[in-house]
């Protein structure tokens, strides 16, 4: 369990959690060089999260992770939320301002399935590309299911068109 942490100016991911379970509360992240919070194979509960200037994804969930988020504010990030490879993000009280891409849901690795994301009580401003959704992935924004709109999402991510290339 993490509480009241402020992370500033990281070169790569600010918080990277692999195959763990836990809770983080009252976290502020500024200037993450890559992802703000990156979760793989984990069950994580986040409450009162603030992410400003994430170089890639503010929130990234993959490899069958389950993320429950309550009260999150994301500002000036390349990608606000990404869920891939059987991961599920369930977020309530969400604010996203100034992102190149808002919500990305897809399958990256062949051994996993599509991503899932349910966002409730969403307020959004200045998002250039709202969604990248692959067939069979699920995105629900404020109770409305959003239809798939992109084939092979991974082919436009990772610095190819959106996001940041891994080093």
N, C-alpha and C positions, 0 to 999 in steps of 0.2 A: 504494500500500500504506500503510495506517495501522496504527499499533501503539501500545498503551499510551496511550490518550486518554481523558480524562474530560470529559464535557460536562454542564453543569449549568444548569437554569432557562432554557430557551429559550422564546420566545413561540410559535414555530411548530414545524416539523419540526427535530429535532436534527441529523439527517443526511439529506440529500436528494440522491440520485444519479440522474442522467438520462443514458442512452445512453453508458455507460462500462463498463469491465471492471476488476476489481480484487479485492483482498483486504484485509480488516480483521481485526485480531487484538487481543484484550485491550482491548475498548472497554466503558466504563461510561457510561450515560446516566441522568441524574436529572432529573425534572420537565420533560419535553418538553411544551410547550404543545399540540402536535398529535401527529404521528407520531414515534416514536423513530428508526427507520430506514425511509426511503421510497425505493424503487427502481423506476425505469421504464426499459424497453428496455435492460437491462444484464445482465451476467453477473458476479455477486458471490459471493465466498467469505467467510464470517464464522466466526470461531473465538473462543471465550471471550468471549461478549457478555453484559452485564448491563444490563437496562433496568428502572428503577423509576419509577413514576408517569408513564406516558405518557397524555396527555390524549385521544388518539384511538387509533390503532393502534400497538402496540409495533413490529411488523414489518409493512410493507406492500409488496407486490410486484405490479407491473402491466406492461402493454404488452409482453408476451412476454419478460419478464425470467426469468432462471434464477438462483435463490439456493440455494447450498449452505451449510448452517449446522451447526456442530458445537459443542456445549456452550453453551447459551443459557439464561439465567434471566430470567424476566419476572415482575415484581411489580406489583400495584396499577395495572393499566392498564385503560382502557375496553375495548379489543379487543386480544387478544394477537397473533394472526396473521391477515392477510388476503392472499389471492391472487386476482387478477382478470385478465381479458383476456389469455388464453393464457400467463400467467406460471406458473412452477412453483417451489414452495418444497419443498426436500428437507432436513429437519432431523433431527439425531440428538442425543441427550442433551439433552432439553428439559424444563425445569421452568417451570410456569405457576402462579402463586398470586395469588388475588384479582383476577379480571378479570370484567367484566360479560359479555363474550362471549369465548369461547376461540378458535374457528377459523371463519373466514369464507371461502367459496370461491364465486366467481360471475363473471358477465360484466357489465361496466358499460357498455362502449362497443360499439356495433353492428359496428364494423369489426374487432373481435377476437372470439375465442372464449371458452370457459369457463376458469376457473382450475383449478389443480392443486396439491395439497399432500400430502406424505408426511411424517409425523412418527413417529420411532422413539424408543424408550426415553423415553417421555413420563411425567412425574410431574405431576399436576394437583391443585390444592386450591382450593376456594372460587371456582369458576367458576359464575356465575349462569345463563347461557345457553351451553351447551357449543358448539353448532354452528349456523351458518346456511349451508346448502348449497343451491345452485340445481341444477336438473336439468342434466345433461351435465357438471357440474363433478365433480372427483374429490377426495375426502378419504380418506386412509388413516391411521388412528391406531393405533400399535402393531400393525401387520399386519392390522387389521380395516377393511374398506371401510365407510364410513359413508354411509347412504342420504340422498339429497336430502330436505330438510325445509322449504324456504322458496321460494315463488315470488317473483320480482323482488326479490332481496335488496337491490338499490340503493334500493328504495323504503322500506326500514326503517333504512338507514344514513344517515350524514351529518347526524346530529342529529335525524333524524325520530323514531327510536325508540332507536337505538344509535349510538355514535360521536359525533363532534363536527362541527358544521356548519363548512364552510370560510368564512373571512372575506374 
